[in-house]
Each structure stands twice: as structure tokens, then as C-alpha cells.
Amino acid sequence: MDYLIVGLLIIASGTFSGLTIGLMGLSKTEVLRAKDLGDKEASVVSDVIKDSNLLLVTLLVGNTAVNSTLSIFLGAVVGTGVVAGLVSTALIVVFGEILPASVVSQHPLKVGSALTPFVKFILFIFYPISKPIAIVLDKYVGVEGLVVFSRKELQHIFEQLKNSQESDIDELDKKALVGTILLNEKIAGEHMSKNIYTIEDKTLLTEDLFLEIKEKGHTRIPIIDKS
């Protein structure tokens, strides 16, 4: 029975560690953006990461409680002494920390959405303990807000997307996007053509004028009213 309990506690420890790394590593901005674009996994996860401090405290409290209990049962299974301490540490670090953190960090949305019912359950169980601590963190540390990118940051993001083989943003798209972002920084006069060909409204359309227009090669010719 002790071996079974130890196994279950190691799984629980790994679950808490993995969720802490995976869910707390998610950007609320990116999750909400994915949710707006119709991502079902992001829609599920967004419910549990909206209060990031409460989630963090709950996961840490749960992980601490599990590891403390695990240490007690490991002592009964592997005994005491240096060897027993090394075995216990190895089990907790490898199977309770490193392995789950590595797996969940690679697929945080998928794992997070699958374990959302469990997360909601522990949020409810530890709420009386976690909520007061979360309130203090909200007041003195602050809450995670939405990330707002500057024009320079967006320009850099478009450059990264253009150079990425996994992106469908090409050079033409990138120029159009960057040009749109920087449009309000441009001065119209600096980009206007200085070589403007015009004719007066009372000018007679003679054969010589047609030849002159053809020679100029302009596709648009302003008509000037000087009256």
C-alpha cells in the first residue's frame, strides 16, 4: 500500500510541477488572442489563467502539500540514511519535477486544457488558503495585464515571421504591414512626386499637345484652373 501511495503522490507532484511551469508560462495575451481566433484549447485554458496569482498560489500550495506528504511515505518505503535520501531526492526531482516540467512546457495548451477540470477542482479546494495570499500579491506585486506592442516591436515581429519557414508572411506582406504601421510617421510631402506635369483648363488639345503628353508618359495629369 505504501508503494502505491508513493507512486500516486509522485504522479500528483509531477502534475503540480508541470502545471506550474506550463500554465504560468503562458502569456494571457497570446491565450486570449488564440481564443478569439477560435482555438478551443485556448478557450478552455483562459478560464483558469485569468487570475494568475490565485492560480500560482494554488499550484504551489498543492505541490508543497504533496511533496511534504511524499517525503513522509518515502521515508517509510526507502528508509533513512544517505542512500535513502539520495533515492528520495532522485525520485522527486526526476519524476516529480524535471520530467513533467519538460513534457508540459512543450505542450502547455494541450496539457492545460486536458487538466483544466483538475485545476478547477484544486482551485476550489485550496481557495480558503490561496485567495488571501493572492489578494496580497494582487495589491503589492500586481496582476498580469495584456501585452501591448509598440510599432518597432511589431516591425521586428513581422521581420521574424518573414524569415521563418513556418510562417506564410512573405516579403510583400511584410512591406505592406510595416508600411501601414509606420504610415502616421511619414510626411506626405516627402513622398510626393516633384516632377508634376499639368495643363491649364483653357489649353487647346492640339496634336502637338497630345505628342507632348505622350512624351511625358504620365498616367494622371492635373488640370489647373487659373481663373
C-alpha positions in Angstrom: 0.0 0.0 0.0 2.9 2.4 0.8 4.4 1.8 -2.6 1.0 2.6 -4.3 0.6 5.8 -2.2 4.2 6.8 -3.1 3.5 6.3 -6.8 0.3 8.3 -6.7 2.0 11.1 -4.8 4.8 11.2 -7.3 2.3 11.5 -10.1 0.5 14.2 -8.2 3.8 16.0 -7.6 4.7 15.8 -11.2 1.2 17.1 -12.2 1.5 20.2 -9.9 5.1 20.9 -11.1 4.1 20.5 -14.8 1.0 22.7 -14.5 3.0 25.4 -12.6 5.6 25.5 -15.4 3.1 25.1 -18.3 0.2 27.3 -17.2 2.3 30.1 -15.6 4.5 30.2 -18.7 1.5 31.0 -20.9 1.0 34.6 -22.0 -2.5 35.8 -21.2 -2.4 38.0 -24.3 -1.5 35.1 -26.5 -4.1 32.8 -25.0 -6.9 35.4 -25.4 -5.7 36.0 -29.0 -5.9 32.3 -29.8 -9.3 32.1 -28.1 -10.6 34.9 -30.3 -9.3 33.1 -33.3 -11.3 30.0 -32.4 -8.8 27.8 -30.6 -10.8 25.5 -28.4 -7.8 24.6 -26.1 -7.1 28.3 -25.5 -10.7 28.9 -24.7 -10.7 26.2 -22.0 -7.4 27.4 -20.5 -8.3 31.0 -20.4 -10.8 30.3 -17.7 -8.1 29.2 -15.2 -5.3 31.6 -16.0 -7.5 34.8 -15.8 -6.5 35.1 -12.1 -2.8 34.3 -12.4 -1.8 35.0 -8.8 -4.6 32.8 -7.4 -3.5 30.0 -9.9 0.1 30.3 -8.9 -0.5 30.2 -5.2 -2.9 27.3 -5.5 -0.4 25.2 -7.6 2.5 26.0 -5.2 0.4 25.2 -2.1 -0.8 21.9 -3.7 2.7 21.0 -4.7 4.2 21.7 -1.3 1.5 19.7 0.4 2.0 16.7 -1.9 5.8 16.8 -1.6 5.6 17.0 2.2 3.3 14.0 2.3 5.5 12.2 -0.2 8.6 12.7 2.0 6.8 11.0 4.9 5.8 8.0 2.9 9.2 7.7 1.1 10.8 7.5 4.5 8.7 4.5 5.3 9.5 2.9 1.9 13.2 3.6 1.3 14.1 4.1 5.0 16.6 6.6 6.4 20.2 7.4 5.8 22.3 8.9 3.0 21.3 6.3 0.4 17.6 6.7 1.2 17.9 10.4 1.0 19.5 10.2 -2.4 16.9 7.8 -3.7 14.1 10.0 -2.4 15.6 13.1 -3.9 16.2 11.4 -7.3 12.5 10.2 -7.4 11.1 13.6 -6.6 13.5 15.6 -8.8 13.3 13.3 -11.9 9.7 12.1 -11.8 8.1 14.9 -9.8 9.9 17.9 -11.3 12.1 17.5 -14.4 10.2 15.0 -16.5 6.7 16.6 -16.1 8.0 20.1 -16.5 9.8 19.1 -19.7 6.7 17.5 -21.2 4.2 20.2 -20.2 6.4 23.1 -21.3 6.4 21.7 -24.8 2.6 21.4 -25.0 1.2 23.8 -22.4 -2.1 24.5 -24.1 -2.9 20.8 -24.8 -2.0 19.6 -21.3 -3.5 22.6 -19.6 -6.9 22.2 -21.4 -6.9 18.5 -20.6 -6.3 19.1 -16.9 -8.5 22.1 -16.6 -11.2 20.2 -14.6 -8.5 19.1 -12.1 -7.1 22.6 -11.9 -10.6 24.0 -11.2 -11.1 21.3 -8.5 -7.9 22.3 -6.6 -8.7 25.9 -7.0 -11.9 25.2 -5.2 -10.2 23.0 -2.5 -7.4 25.4 -1.7 -9.4 28.6 -2.2 -9.6 29.5 1.6 -5.8 29.3 1.8 -4.9 30.6 -1.6 -7.3 33.5 -2.0 -6.0 35.7 0.9 -2.4 35.2 -0.3 -3.4 36.0 -3.9 -5.2 39.2 -2.8 -1.9 40.4 -1.1 0.0 39.6 -4.3 -2.5 41.4 -6.4 -2.1 44.5 -4.2 1.6 44.6 -3.8 3.0 42.7 -6.7 0.4 43.4 -9.3 -1.6 41.4 -11.8 -0.7 40.3 -15.3 -2.0 42.6 -17.9 -2.3 42.4 -21.6 0.9 42.9 -23.6 0.8 45.9 -25.9 3.4 46.0 -28.7 5.0 49.2 -29.9 5.4 49.9 -33.7 9.0 49.0 -33.5 8.2 45.7 -31.8 5.6 44.8 -34.4 8.0 45.7 -37.1 10.5 43.3 -35.6 7.8 40.6 -35.2 7.0 40.9 -38.9 10.6 40.6 -39.7 10.9 37.4 -37.7 7.8 36.0 -39.4 9.1 36.8 -42.8 12.3 34.8 -42.0 10.5 31.9 -40.5 9.8 28.9 -42.7 6.7 28.1 -40.7 5.1 31.5 -41.5 3.1 32.5 -44.6 4.3 36.1 -44.3 6.4 36.9 -47.3 8.4 40.0 -48.2 5.5 41.7 -49.9 3.2 41.1 -46.9 5.9 42.3 -44.6 6.4 45.6 -46.6 2.7 46.2 -46.6 2.3 45.6 -42.9 5.3 47.6 -41.8 4.3 50.4 -44.2 0.8 50.5 -42.6 2.2 50.7 -39.1 4.7 53.5 -39.9 2.2 55.4 -42.0 1.5 58.1 -39.4 5.2 58.8 -39.1 5.6 59.6 -42.8 5.2 63.2 -44.2 3.2 63.3 -47.4 5.3 66.0 -48.9 8.4 63.8 -48.7 6.8 61.1 -50.8 5.1 63.2 -53.4 6.5 63.3 -56.9 8.4 66.6 -57.6 8.0 66.0 -61.4 4.4 67.0 -61.9 3.0 67.7 -65.4 -0.1 69.9 -65.5 -2.1 71.7 -68.1 -4.4 74.6 -67.8 -8.1 74.2 -68.2 -8.2 76.6 -71.2 -5.4 74.9 -73.1 -6.4 73.7 -76.5 -5.9 70.0 -77.2 -3.8 70.2 -80.3 -1.7 67.5 -81.9 1.4 68.9 -80.5 0.0 68.8 -77.0 -1.0 65.1 -77.4 2.6 64.4 -78.6 3.9 66.2 -75.5 1.6 64.3 -73.2 2.7 61.1 -74.7 6.3 62.0 -74.4 5.9 62.9 -70.7 4.4 59.4 -70.0 2.3 60.4 -67.1 -0.9 58.4 -66.3 -2.5 61.2 -64.4 -2.4 64.9 -65.5 -3.9 67.5 -63.1 -6.0 70.3 -64.8 -5.2 73.7 -63.3 -7.9 76.4 -63.2 -6.1 79.7 -63.0 -9.1 81.9 -63.4 
